[in-house]
């Protein structure tokens, strides 16, 4: 019997870690006894309230998608705890976790890759109903048509027997959204949900997701590499760098008072629709380091414009420097007050 604690926290990740062992050649396996690990996620704690849109932002390789997969039980934790609605996902059996899947759904980045090209759109969306609501089989068709209409695929009958290659990219993404919502979940993991869409369609899809959030009382874990996108849908955001949180606050606070040098660099990279405006902020040099051998101390220090000698030795912890604003930088407040 799983103990359930009802509260306003829907998802809680507590000091989670995920290390992937590195595959080595046969010769290395024979002569090297040590196992190397990719430290994809390294001691991250996040709490998401019901009805909240929490964003994860960072460069490719920062661990955003891995955290999302850990949050809904698609990956096993190396260390730490993941709680969904008070239930410890690590303590659930496969059957218990399968039943819980109805309440945790995913909107994938690439709809063409996540939709079966040999399956009609109607068949793709109805699968969730067949698995979780088999007793309502006579209602499945009407439920799919209703969901198509809610996500803007109208007239819904026109799309029911279409195949993914017969519709546009924006329409395919609406189908993926419909498939995620068809089981009436509580939590949606939105993994770069508009990255593959045309720029002209992205705002429409974000507006649709915001409307559906209100209609279905959804909670989003929204993964993005683009802070400009996060601005239009997220309530709070966590900025990730090399498997660790660099900064966490409300999206408004992050935009108005960014404190971590990495966050400032991400914001400086957001395009501004003004050809006369030029960037004045220094951009970090180099690329994100190897997660197999991350830098000692602060992981951002090799690229940081304000790094000091002890940054390579002492690892910074998240500190609340403003109300609800947490920063993992030992010198962020000094730079802020300059």
C-alpha positions in Angstrom: 0.0 0.0 0.0 1.5 3.3 -1.1 1.2 6.1 1.4 -0.2 9.3 -0.2 0.2 12.7 1.3 -2.3 15.2 -0.1 -1.0 18.8 -0.4 -0.5 21.5 -2.9 2.8 20.2 -4.1 2.3 18.0 -7.2 6.0 17.2 -8.0 8.9 17.2 -5.7 12.4 16.2 -6.7 14.8 15.9 -3.8 18.6 15.8 -4.3 18.2 13.8 -7.5 21.2 12.4 -9.4 21.5 10.5 -12.6 24.9 9.1 -13.7 25.1 7.1 -16.9 28.0 4.6 -17.2 30.3 5.3 -20.1 30.6 2.4 -22.6 34.3 1.5 -23.1 36.1 -0.5 -25.7 37.1 -4.1 -25.0 40.8 -3.2 -24.4 39.8 -0.4 -21.9 37.5 -2.8 -20.1 40.4 -5.3 -19.7 43.0 -2.9 -18.5 41.0 -0.1 -16.8 39.0 -1.2 -13.7 37.4 2.2 -13.0 34.1 3.0 -14.5 33.5 6.5 -15.8 30.1 8.2 -15.6 28.3 10.9 -17.4 27.0 13.1 -14.6 23.8 14.2 -16.4 22.0 15.4 -13.3 24.0 16.0 -10.1 22.1 16.9 -6.9 19.0 18.9 -8.1 16.0 19.7 -5.9 12.8 21.2 -7.4 9.3 21.6 -6.1 6.3 22.3 -8.4 2.9 23.3 -7.1 -0.4 22.3 -8.6 -1.4 24.5 -11.5 2.1 25.9 -11.9 4.2 26.1 -15.0 7.8 25.5 -14.0 10.5 25.9 -16.7 13.9 24.3 -17.0 16.3 26.3 -19.2 19.9 25.8 -20.3 22.2 24.8 -23.1 22.0 21.5 -24.8 23.7 18.9 -22.5 22.7 20.7 -19.3 20.4 17.9 -18.1 17.0 19.3 -18.8 15.4 16.3 -20.5 17.0 13.9 -18.1 15.4 15.7 -15.2 12.0 15.5 -17.0 12.4 11.8 -17.6 13.3 11.2 -13.9 10.4 13.3 -12.8 7.8 11.0 -14.4 9.7 7.7 -13.8 11.0 7.1 -17.3 14.5 6.9 -15.9 15.7 5.3 -12.6 17.3 7.6 -10.1 21.0 7.1 -9.2 20.3 8.9 -6.0 17.6 11.0 -4.4 13.8 10.9 -4.4 11.1 11.8 -6.8 7.6 12.3 -5.4 4.4 12.7 -7.5 1.4 13.8 -5.5 3.1 12.5 -2.3 4.0 9.1 -3.8 7.6 8.0 -4.0 8.0 6.9 -7.6 11.0 4.8 -6.6 8.9 2.7 -4.3 6.1 1.9 -6.8 5.9 -1.4 -8.6 5.8 -1.6 -12.4 2.0 -2.1 -12.3 1.5 0.8 -9.9 3.7 3.0 -12.1 1.8 2.0 -15.2 -1.5 3.0 -13.7 0.0 6.3 -12.6 1.1 7.1 -16.2 -2.5 8.3 -16.9 -1.8 11.3 -14.7 1.7 12.1 -16.2 1.9 12.6 -19.9 4.5 14.0 -22.4 4.5 16.5 -25.2 7.6 15.5 -27.3 9.8 17.9 -29.2 9.6 16.3 -32.6 6.0 15.2 -33.5 7.2 13.5 -36.7 9.5 11.2 -34.6 7.0 10.6 -31.8 4.0 9.7 -34.1 3.8 6.3 -35.8 3.8 7.1 -39.6 1.7 3.9 -40.2 -0.9 4.9 -37.7 -3.8 7.3 -38.4 -4.1 10.4 -36.2 -7.2 9.0 -34.6 -5.6 5.7 -33.8 -2.5 7.5 -32.3 -4.6 9.5 -29.9 -7.0 6.8 -28.9 -4.2 4.5 -27.6 -4.2 6.2 -24.2 -7.9 5.6 -23.9 -7.6 2.0 -24.8 -4.9 1.4 -22.1 -6.4 3.5 -19.3 -10.1 3.6 -20.0 -11.0 0.3 -21.7 -14.4 0.2 -20.0 -15.4 3.3 -22.0 -14.7 1.8 -25.5 -18.0 3.0 -27.0 -17.1 6.6 -26.1 -13.5 6.6 -27.4 -14.3 8.0 -30.9 -16.3 10.9 -29.5 -13.6 11.6 -26.9 -11.0 11.8 -29.6 -13.1 14.1 -31.8 -13.8 16.3 -28.9 -10.1 16.6 -28.0 -9.2 17.3 -31.6 -11.6 20.2 -31.5 -10.2 21.5 -28.2 -6.6 21.7 -29.7 -7.8 23.4 -32.8 -7.9 20.5 -35.3 -11.2 21.4 -37.0 -13.3 20.0 -38.4 -12.2 17.0 -36.3 -13.6 14.4 -38.7 -11.3 15.6 -41.4 -8.2 14.7 -39.3 -9.4 11.4 -37.8 -8.2 9.2 -40.6 -5.3 11.3 -41.8 -1.6 10.3 -41.4 1.2 12.4 -39.9 2.8 13.1 -43.3 -0.5 14.5 -44.7 -0.7 17.4 -42.3 1.6 20.4 -41.4 4.2 20.6 -38.6 2.0 22.8 -36.5 -1.0 20.5 -36.9 1.2 17.5 -36.0 2.2 19.2 -32.8 -1.5 19.8 -32.0 -2.0 16.1 -32.4 0.8 15.4 -29.9 -0.8 17.8 -27.5 -4.2 16.0 -28.0 -2.6 12.7 -27.3 -1.0 14.0 -24.1 -4.3 15.4 -22.9 -6.6 12.5 -23.9 -6.1 10.7 -20.5 -6.9 14.0 -18.5 -3.5 14.1 -16.8 -2.4 16.2 -13.9 1.2 16.8 -15.0 2.5 17.5 -18.5 6.1 17.2 -19.3 6.5 19.6 -22.2 10.0 18.8 -23.7 10.8 21.7 -26.1 7.2 21.6 -27.4 7.5 24.4 -29.9 11.1 24.0 -30.9 10.3 22.2 -34.2 7.5 24.6 -35.2 7.9 27.6 -37.5 8.5 30.9 -35.6 5.1 32.2 -36.8 3.3 29.1 -35.2 5.2 29.1 -31.9 3.2 31.9 -30.3 -0.1 30.2 -31.4 1.0 26.9 -29.8 2.1 28.6 -26.6 -1.3 30.4 -26.4 -3.1 27.1 -27.0 -1.1 25.4 -24.2 -1.9 28.3 -21.8 -5.6 28.0 -22.6 -5.6 24.2 -22.2 -3.8 24.6 -18.8 -6.6 26.7 -17.5 -9.4 24.5 -19.0 -7.9 21.2 -17.7 -6.2 22.5 -14.6 -2.8 21.3 -15.7 0.6 21.5 -14.2 3.5 21.9 -16.7 7.2 21.0 -16.4 8.3 23.1 -19.4 11.7 22.3 -20.9 13.3 24.9 -23.2 16.7 26.3 -24.3 15.0 29.6 -25.1 14.3 32.1 -22.3 12.2 34.1 -24.7 9.8 31.2 -25.0 9.7 30.6 -21.3 8.8 34.2 -20.7 5.3 33.7 -22.3 4.2 30.6 -20.4 6.3 29.9 -17.2 5.5 31.1 -13.7 8.9 30.1 -12.3 12.1 28.9 -13.9 15.2 27.0 -13.0 18.4 27.7 -15.0 20.5 24.6 -15.4 24.2 24.3 -16.1 26.0 21.0 -16.5 23.6 19.1 -14.4 23.2 21.6 -11.6 20.8 24.5 -10.9 22.4 27.9 -11.3 19.4 30.1 -10.5 15.7 29.6 -9.5 13.1 32.3 -9.3 9.9 33.6 -10.9 10.2 34.4 -14.6 9.6 38.1 -13.9 12.3 38.2 -11.3 14.8 36.4 -13.6 14.2 38.9 -16.4 14.3 42.0 -14.2 17.1 40.9 -11.8 19.2 38.1 -13.3 22.1 37.5 -10.8 24.0 34.4 -12.0 26.5 35.2 -14.8 25.2 32.2 -16.8 21.6 33.5 -16.6 22.8 36.9 -17.7 24.5 35.3 -20.7 21.4 33.4 -21.7 19.3 36.5 -21.5 21.9 38.5 -23.5 21.6 35.9 -26.3 17.8 36.4 -26.7 17.2 38.2 -30.0 15.8 41.7 -29.8 13.7 43.0 -32.7 15.7 46.2 -33.0 18.6 46.3 -35.6 20.1 49.3 -33.9 20.6 47.6 -30.6 23.9 45.9 -30.0 24.9 43.6 -27.2 27.2 45.1 -24.6 27.3 42.1 -22.2 30.3 39.8 -22.5 29.4 36.3 -23.7 31.0 33.2 -22.1 33.9 31.8 -24.0 34.2 28.2 -24.9 31.6 25.4 -24.8 29.9 23.5 -22.0 32.5 21.2 -20.3 32.6 17.4 -20.5 30.0 16.0 -18.0 32.3 13.0 -17.5 35.0 15.2 -15.9 33.2 18.4 -14.8 35.3 21.3 -13.5 36.0 21.4 -9.8 34.4 24.0 -7.6 31.8 26.1 -9.5 31.2 24.3 -12.8 30.8 27.5 -14.7 34.0 29.1 -13.5 36.1 28.2 -16.6 33.7 30.4 -18.7 32.6 32.9 -16.0 33.5 36.6 -16.6 33.5 37.3 -12.8 35.3 34.1 -11.6 37.8 34.5 -8.7 40.5 32.1 -7.7 38.4 30.2 -5.1 35.7 29.6 -7.6 37.7 26.7 -8.9 37.9 25.1 -5.4 34.7 25.8 -3.5 31.4 24.6 -5.0 28.6 27.2 -4.5 25.3 26.3 -3.0 21.9 27.8 -3.9 21.3 30.8 -1.7 18.2 33.0 -1.4 19.6 36.5 -2.3 16.2 38.0 -2.9 12.8 36.8 -1.7 12.1 33.6 -3.6 15.3 34.1 -5.7 18.0 31.4 -5.3 21.4 31.7 -6.9 24.4 29.3 -6.9 27.2 31.9 -7.1 29.4 33.1 -4.3 29.8 36.6 -5.7 26.5 37.3 -7.4 25.4 39.9 -4.8 28.6 41.8 -5.2 28.2 42.0 -8.9 24.6 43.0 -8.5 25.5 45.9 -6.2 28.2 47.3 -8.5 
